[in-house]
């Protein structure tokens, strides 16, 4: 990697992840990244790699949905033609290609049973992925996995090995969906605008305030990736008509969104000093948003906490703690 990828945002949960990166980079333990599709799990994995001593070594992404049970059971150390795009690498096994670097299993929940058993064996034999040995060959690989599926549920259904889940879940990081970090939208919008202006040779292009305001009333099912693609299209075309037509907020807006204009009126929510740091302001905005979203989900499910937790993509225990913290009734 020639340049370190950027994790953009001041949302408290994003800040926590940023603060964890240095320690994670010094470790060789497996990491499990949880979050909806498009939240930036691969980005976090790449930042961990860049900040580590493996920076100049391979970062190999394995598309778990491309692996099938019909393939040879020793694909991880043998051949693989589907999961790795580089034709020159296909004669090597996945672990061999990633030797001294990082092996990123994207959507690990889709890993076929045959591969689950083989990966578990490799991790158990290697002491949490620090060393993988095959005959006289020694391979040193850091394993990071991502999932948008609920692995706990998959384990209960019997479609994902519990032992493999435990081996991967040494360090678990939850990346929040964009609808829970709306305060980051202005930063992300400007970041992607600058990025694609540079790539496409555009100058001085900026999204209008009208478009940015529209972003705050949208549910973002595709998360940060959806925002990035919309901004890229606007920069390429030189106008925002495509954004406004694709969002179509009147039809796509979620019942769990909130009125961001109310939250940005900080005098209503933050009393006292007018010189509060940005971090504190963002924390307050996020808390207000989270509280309202949770209350709406609970009301929608007639206060069925398990259904509300599933709807919000958080654990049942986390929901109970937040209900108590926010004194929701």
C-alpha positions in Angstrom: 0.0 0.0 0.0 1.5 3.3 -1.1 -0.8 5.5 1.0 -2.7 4.9 4.2 -6.4 4.7 3.7 -8.5 7.3 5.7 -11.2 6.5 8.2 -13.3 9.7 8.0 -15.6 10.8 10.8 -16.0 12.1 14.3 -18.8 9.9 15.5 -17.9 8.5 18.9 -17.9 4.9 17.7 -15.7 5.8 14.7 -13.3 7.7 17.0 -13.1 4.6 19.3 -12.2 2.4 16.2 -9.5 4.9 15.2 -8.1 4.9 18.7 -7.9 1.0 18.6 -6.0 0.9 15.3 -2.4 1.4 16.8 -2.9 -1.4 19.3 -4.5 -3.7 16.7 -1.7 -3.1 14.3 0.9 -4.2 16.9 -1.0 -7.4 17.4 -1.2 -10.6 15.3 -4.4 -11.8 16.7 -7.5 -12.5 14.5 -9.9 -9.6 14.1 -13.6 -9.9 13.3 -15.2 -6.8 11.7 -19.0 -6.7 12.1 -21.3 -4.3 10.3 -23.8 -3.9 7.5 -22.7 -4.0 3.9 -21.1 -0.8 2.8 -20.0 0.4 6.3 -16.3 0.2 5.5 -15.1 -3.1 7.0 -12.5 -3.6 4.3 -11.3 -0.1 4.8 -10.7 -0.8 8.5 -8.8 -4.0 7.7 -6.6 -2.1 5.3 -5.8 0.6 7.8 -4.8 -2.1 10.4 -2.5 -3.6 7.8 -1.0 -0.3 6.8 -0.3 0.7 10.4 1.4 -2.6 11.1 4.8 -4.0 10.3 3.2 -5.8 7.4 2.6 -2.5 5.5 4.7 -3.5 2.5 3.5 -7.1 2.4 0.5 -8.6 0.7 -3.1 -7.7 1.6 -5.2 -10.5 0.0 -8.9 -10.3 0.0 -10.9 -13.6 -0.2 -14.4 -13.3 -1.5 -16.0 -16.1 0.6 -19.1 -16.2 -1.6 -16.9 -17.3 -4.5 -15.7 -20.4 -2.8 -17.8 -23.5 -3.3 -18.0 -26.9 -1.7 -17.3 -28.5 -5.1 -13.7 -27.2 -5.1 -10.9 -29.1 -3.6 -10.9 -29.1 0.2 -7.3 -28.0 0.3 -7.9 -24.7 -1.6 -6.6 -22.6 1.3 -3.2 -24.1 0.9 -3.6 -25.5 -2.6 -5.1 -24.0 -5.8 -7.7 -21.3 -6.0 -9.2 -19.8 -9.2 -12.3 -18.0 -7.9 -11.4 -16.1 -4.8 -8.3 -14.3 -6.0 -8.6 -12.1 -9.1 -4.9 -12.0 -10.0 -4.3 -14.6 -12.7 -0.7 -14.9 -11.8 -1.5 -15.9 -8.2 -4.0 -18.6 -9.0 -1.6 -21.5 -8.9 -0.7 -20.7 -5.3 -2.9 -21.3 -2.3 -4.6 -18.4 -0.6 -2.3 -18.6 2.4 0.8 -18.8 0.3 -0.2 -15.7 -1.6 -0.7 -13.8 1.6 2.5 -15.0 3.3 4.0 -12.3 5.6 0.9 -10.2 5.0 -2.8 -10.0 5.8 -5.5 -12.4 4.7 -8.9 -10.7 4.6 -11.9 -13.0 4.5 -14.8 -10.9 3.2 -18.3 -12.1 4.4 -16.9 -15.0 6.4 -20.5 -16.1 7.1 -20.7 -17.3 3.5 -17.7 -19.5 3.8 -18.8 -23.1 2.7 -18.6 -25.8 5.4 -15.6 -27.6 3.8 -13.6 -24.4 4.0 -14.8 -23.7 7.6 -13.3 -26.9 8.8 -10.1 -26.4 7.0 -9.7 -22.8 8.1 -10.4 -23.9 11.7 -7.7 -26.5 11.5 -5.2 -24.0 10.1 -5.9 -21.5 12.9 -5.8 -24.1 15.6 -2.5 -25.4 14.4 -1.0 -22.0 13.9 -1.6 -20.5 17.3 -4.2 -17.9 16.3 -3.0 -17.4 12.7 0.5 -16.2 13.6 2.1 -19.2 11.8 0.6 -21.6 9.3 2.7 -24.7 8.6 2.4 -27.1 5.8 5.0 -29.9 5.4 8.3 -28.0 5.3 6.7 -24.7 4.4 6.1 -22.1 7.1 3.6 -19.3 6.3 3.1 -16.2 8.4 -0.3 -14.6 7.9 -2.5 -12.2 9.9 -6.2 -13.2 9.5 -9.0 -10.5 9.5 -12.6 -11.4 8.7 -15.7 -9.4 8.1 -19.4 -10.2 8.3 -22.7 -8.5 7.7 -24.5 -11.6 8.9 -25.3 -12.4 12.5 -22.7 -15.2 13.1 -24.3 -16.0 16.4 -27.5 -16.9 14.6 -25.6 -18.9 12.0 -23.9 -20.9 14.7 -27.3 -21.7 16.4 -28.6 -22.8 13.0 -25.6 -25.1 12.5 -24.4 -23.5 9.3 -21.3 -22.0 10.9 -18.8 -23.8 13.1 -18.9 -22.6 16.7 -15.1 -23.3 17.1 -14.3 -21.3 14.0 -16.4 -18.4 15.3 -14.6 -18.5 18.6 -11.2 -18.6 16.8 -12.1 -15.6 14.6 -13.8 -13.6 17.4 -10.6 -12.9 19.4 -11.0 -9.1 18.7 -14.5 -7.9 17.6 -15.2 -4.5 16.1 -18.7 -3.3 15.3 -18.8 -0.6 12.6 -22.0 1.5 12.8 -24.3 2.1 9.8 -24.3 5.5 8.3 -27.8 6.2 9.6 -26.3 6.1 13.1 -23.6 8.5 12.3 -25.3 11.2 10.3 -23.1 13.9 11.8 -20.2 12.4 9.7 -22.1 13.0 6.4 -20.6 16.5 5.8 -17.1 15.2 6.4 -17.6 12.1 4.2 -19.3 14.1 1.4 -16.4 16.6 1.2 -13.8 13.8 1.4 -15.3 11.9 -1.5 -15.8 15.1 -3.5 -12.1 15.9 -3.1 -11.1 12.3 -3.9 -13.0 12.1 -7.2 -12.2 15.6 -8.2 -8.6 14.6 -8.0 -9.2 11.3 -9.9 -11.4 12.8 -12.6 -9.5 16.0 -13.1 -12.3 18.3 -11.8 -11.6 21.5 -10.0 -13.6 23.5 -7.4 -16.6 21.2 -7.5 -18.7 21.2 -4.3 -22.1 19.6 -3.4 -24.8 22.2 -2.7 -26.2 22.7 0.7 -29.6 21.6 -0.6 -28.1 18.2 -1.5 -26.3 17.8 1.8 -29.5 18.6 3.7 -31.3 15.9 1.7 -28.7 13.5 2.8 -29.8 14.0 6.4 -33.4 12.8 5.7 -32.3 9.5 3.9 -31.9 6.1 5.6 -28.8 5.0 3.6 -29.4 1.3 3.2 -26.1 1.1 1.3 -24.2 3.0 4.0 -21.0 4.8 3.2 -20.4 2.9 0.0 -23.8 4.2 -1.3 -22.8 7.8 -0.4 -19.4 7.4 -2.1 -21.0 6.2 -5.3 -23.5 9.0 -5.4 -20.9 11.6 -4.9 -18.7 10.0 -7.5 -21.5 10.2 -10.0 -22.2 13.8 -9.2 -18.6 14.8 -9.6 -18.3 12.9 -12.9 -21.5 14.5 -14.3 -20.8 17.9 -12.9 -24.3 18.2 -11.4 -26.4 16.7 -8.6 -29.5 15.7 -10.6 -28.5 12.0 -10.4 -28.2 12.2 -6.6 -31.6 13.8 -6.0 -33.4 11.4 -8.4 -31.7 8.3 -7.0 -32.4 9.2 -3.4 -36.1 10.0 -4.0 -36.5 10.6 -0.3 -40.2 10.8 -0.5 -40.4 7.1 -1.3 -37.2 5.7 0.2 -37.0 7.6 3.5 -37.0 5.3 6.4 -39.5 5.6 9.2 -36.5 5.4 11.6 -34.8 8.6 10.4 -34.9 11.7 12.5 -35.1 15.4 11.9 -31.5 16.4 11.8 -32.4 20.1 11.7 -33.7 19.8 15.3 -30.4 18.2 16.4 -28.2 20.9 14.7 -30.0 23.5 16.8 -27.5 22.8 19.5 -29.0 25.4 21.9 -31.9 23.0 22.4 -29.7 20.1 23.3 -26.5 21.5 24.7 -26.7 24.1 27.5 -23.9 26.1 28.9 -20.7 27.1 27.2 -20.7 28.2 23.5 -17.2 26.9 23.1 -17.8 23.2 23.3 -15.3 21.1 21.3 -16.4 19.5 18.1 -16.0 16.0 19.7 -18.5 16.9 22.4 -21.0 18.4 20.0 -20.8 15.3 17.8 -21.3 13.0 20.8 -24.4 14.9 21.8 -25.8 14.8 18.3 -25.2 11.1 18.0 -26.8 10.4 21.4 -29.9 12.4 20.4 -30.1 10.5 17.1 -29.6 7.1 18.7 -32.2 7.7 21.3 -34.8 8.7 18.8 -34.1 5.9 16.4 -34.3 3.4 19.3 -37.6 4.7 20.5 -39.1 4.6 17.0 -37.9 1.0 16.6 -39.4 0.0 19.9 -42.7 1.7 19.1 -42.8 0.0 15.7 -42.4 -3.4 17.3 -44.8 -2.7 20.1 -41.9 -2.8 22.5 -40.7 -6.2 21.6 -37.1 -5.7 22.5 -35.7 -8.7 20.6 -37.4 -7.6 17.4 -36.2 -4.0 18.0 -32.7 -5.2 18.5 -32.8 -7.2 15.3 -34.3 -4.2 13.4 -31.5 -1.9 14.7 -28.8 -4.5 14.1 -27.5 -4.4 17.6 -27.3 -7.1 20.3 -30.2 -7.6 22.7 -28.0 -6.9 25.7 -26.8 -3.6 24.1 -30.4 -2.6 23.5 -31.3 -3.3 27.1 -28.4 -1.2 28.3 -29.3 1.7 26.1 -32.9 1.6 27.1 -31.8 1.9 30.7 -29.2 4.6 29.9 -31.7 6.7 27.9 -34.6 5.9 30.3 -36.8 5.0 27.4 -40.4 4.3 28.3 
